Amino acid sequence: MSRDTAVIGLGNMGRGIARNLDRAGRLAAAWDIAEDARTNAALSPEVALVPPSQFGRLGFILFVVPGSAQIEEMLAALLARPHDGETLIDLTTSHPAKTKALAEKARAAGRAYVDCGMSGGAMGADSGKMALMVGGADDAVAACRPLFDTIAGTVTHVGASATGHAIKLLHNMVCHANFMVVAEAGRLAERAGIPLATAIEVFNAGNARSYITEQRFPNHILSGKFDGRSTVSNLAKDLAMADAFANEFGAANAYTALTAEILKRALEKGMAAEDFTRLYEVYELLVTARYKSSGI
């Protein structure tokens, strides 16, 4: 397999993705605006660490950046390059309407555009065992399958362009609201004299178990490490986007709106850069502050 792929964004997720592609002999180029991210990626000498405008001819370019705005900033320069038929793979969490607009620009310049929601966190990216939820034309997604097999354990083709990003918003609605309700139950358990570890053990033995109770709480909260490797600002961005997406359809979104509001309050408390698992420690403060501000 030739080195025909580039990765843009070498943060918590992009670094692991790039390393797996490098080990598989697929990675030709990589870039991050932060010099320390480029250095810490520790990629092989065969990988060119150059800005996207300097990429050579490629088969695939993966965007692992915060969102659509960052892709928009570099898209014109990327599309101006000569190519032999590239596929752009958008691994951000973004609003589907913005994804569709980017895809249309790419197609107008002769590129395929595939959007992928990711699940599994930084550990999944490191291990190459992420779950991908993919939107795009059948032929474009089929062409990406061998590459996806290098970076993911599960790949689901959801549907047409932007459906991968749409389902990722729904996925995050469930995931982050679940984190909050487990935090609420855990804090109540401790008030009632039940150790958090015991509460989590019981949840995992019964129908209350979830990825949050099986992985996040034992590995990142009960361990005292608080190293979920995603920030409060990331969760807040995702839930605000999911809330807006639901409102566009007039869909019921009570749990999503409440979760988004709690995360917004965490930002107001200066927690933007904190690991999201730290929310457990201050959950009661955040919710009490919400009640007071709304007069409940």
Residue pairs with C-beta under 8 A, 6 or more apart in sequence:
1 24
1 25
1 26
1 146
2 25
2 26
3 25
3 26
3 27
3 28
3 46
3 47
4 26
4 28
4 58
4 59
4 60
5 21
5 26
5 27
5 28
5 58
5 59
5 60
5 61
5 62
5 147
6 27
6 28
6 29
6 30
6 31
6 52
6 55
6 58
6 60
6 61
6 62
7 14
7 17
7 18
7 21
7 27
7 29
7 30
7 31
7 61
7 62
7 64
8 14
8 30
8 31
8 32
8 52
8 61
8 62
8 63
8 64
8 65
8 74
9 31
9 32
9 63
9 64
9 65
9 70
10 18
10 30
10 31
10 32
10 34
10 37
10 38
10 40
10 41
10 64
11 32
11 37
11 64
12 122
12 125
12 229
12 230
13 64
13 91
13 118
13 121
13 122
13 125
14 32
14 62
14 64
14 65
14 125
15 37
15 40
15 41
15 125
15 126
16 122
16 124
16 125
16 126
16 127
16 128
17 62
17 64
17 91
17 125
17 151
18 27
18 30
18 41
18 43
18 47
19 41
19 42
19 43
19 126
20 125
20 128
20 150
20 151
21 27
21 147
21 150
21 151
22 43
22 44
22 46
22 47
24 150
26 147
26 150
27 43
27 44
27 46
27 47
28 46
28 47
28 48
28 55
28 56
28 58
29 47
29 48
29 49
29 50
29 55
29 56
29 58
30 38
30 41
30 43
30 47
30 48
30 49
31 38
31 49
31 50
31 51
31 52
32 38
32 41
38 49
43 49
48 54
48 55
48 56
52 61
52 74
52 77
52 78
53 74
53 77
53 78
53 80
53 81
55 61
55 78
55 81
57 81
57 82
57 83
57 84
58 83
58 86
59 85
59 86
59 87
60 86
60 87
60 88
60 89
60 144
60 147
61 78
61 86
61 87
61 88
61 89
62 89
62 91
63 70
63 71
63 88
63 89
63 90
63 91
63 92
64 91
64 92
65 71
65 92
66 92
66 237
67 92
67 93
67 94
67 98
67 237
68 90
68 92
68 94
68 95
68 98
68 99
68 102
70 92
71 90
71 92
71 102
72 102
75 102
75 105
75 106
78 88
79 105
79 106
79 109
79 111
83 110
83 111
85 110
85 111
85 112
86 111
86 112
87 111
87 112
87 113
87 114
87 140
87 143
87 144
88 106
88 111
88 112
88 113
88 114
89 114
89 115
89 116
89 144
89 147
90 99
90 102
90 113
90 114
90 115
90 116
90 165
91 116
91 118
92 165
93 117
93 118
93 165
93 168
93 169
93 172
93 237
93 238
93 241
94 115
94 165
94 241
95 165
95 169
95 241
95 244
95 245
96 162
96 163
96 165
96 166
96 169
96 245
97 162
99 115
99 135
99 161
99 162
99 165
100 161
100 162
102 113
103 113
103 115
103 136
103 161
103 162
106 112
106 113
107 113
112 136
112 137
112 139
112 140
112 143
113 136
113 140
113 161
114 134
114 135
114 136
114 140
114 141
114 144
114 164
115 134
115 135
115 136
115 161
115 162
115 163
115 164
115 165
116 132
116 133
116 134
116 135
116 148
116 164
117 132
117 133
117 134
117 164
117 165
117 167
117 168
117 169
117 171
118 124
118 125
118 130
118 131
118 132
118 133
118 168
119 130
119 131
119 132
119 133
119 168
119 171
119 175
120 129
120 130
120 131
120 152
120 153
121 228
121 229
121 230
122 229
122 230
123 229
124 130
124 131
124 153
125 151
128 150
128 151
128 152
128 153
129 152
129 153
130 151
130 152
130 153
130 154
131 152
131 153
131 154
131 155
131 156
132 148
132 151
132 152
132 154
132 155
132 156
132 164
133 156
133 158
133 164
133 167
133 168
133 171
134 141
134 144
134 148
134 155
134 156
134 157
134 158
134 164
135 157
135 158
135 159
135 160
135 161
135 162
135 163
135 164
135 165
135 166
135 167
136 144
136 157
136 160
136 161
136 164
137 160
137 161
138 157
141 157
145 155
148 155
149 155
158 164
158 166
158 167
166 245
169 238
169 241
169 242
169 245
170 242
172 235
172 238
172 239
172 242
173 239
173 242
173 246
173 253
173 255
173 256
173 259
175 211
175 212
176 235
176 238
176 239
176 259
176 263
177 255
177 256
177 258
177 259
178 210
178 211
178 212
179 212
179 216
179 276
179 279
180 258
180 259
180 262
180 279
180 283
182 203
182 210
182 212
182 213
182 217
183 279
183 280
183 283
184 283
184 287
185 199
185 203
185 208
186 196
186 199
186 200
186 217
186 280
187 280
187 283
187 284
189 195
189 196
189 198
189 199
190 196
196 217
196 221
196 222
197 222
200 213
200 217
200 218
200 222
202 208
203 209
203 210
203 213
204 213
204 214
216 228
216 277
217 280
219 225
220 226
220 227
220 228
220 275
220 277
221 277
221 280
226 275
226 277
226 278
227 275
227 277
228 275
228 276
228 277
229 275
230 275
230 276
231 272
231 273
231 274
231 275
231 276
232 263
232 266
232 267
232 271
232 272
232 273
232 274
232 275
232 276
232 278
232 279
233 267
233 272
233 273
234 276
235 263
235 276
236 260
236 263
236 264
236 266
236 267
236 272
239 256
239 259
239 260
239 263
240 260
240 263
240 264
242 253
242 256
242 260
243 253
243 256
243 257
243 260
246 252
246 253
246 256
247 253
261 290
262 286
262 287
262 290
265 286
265 289
265 290
266 272
266 274
266 279
266 282
266 286
269 282
269 285
269 286
269 289
271 278
271 279
271 282
279 286
290 296
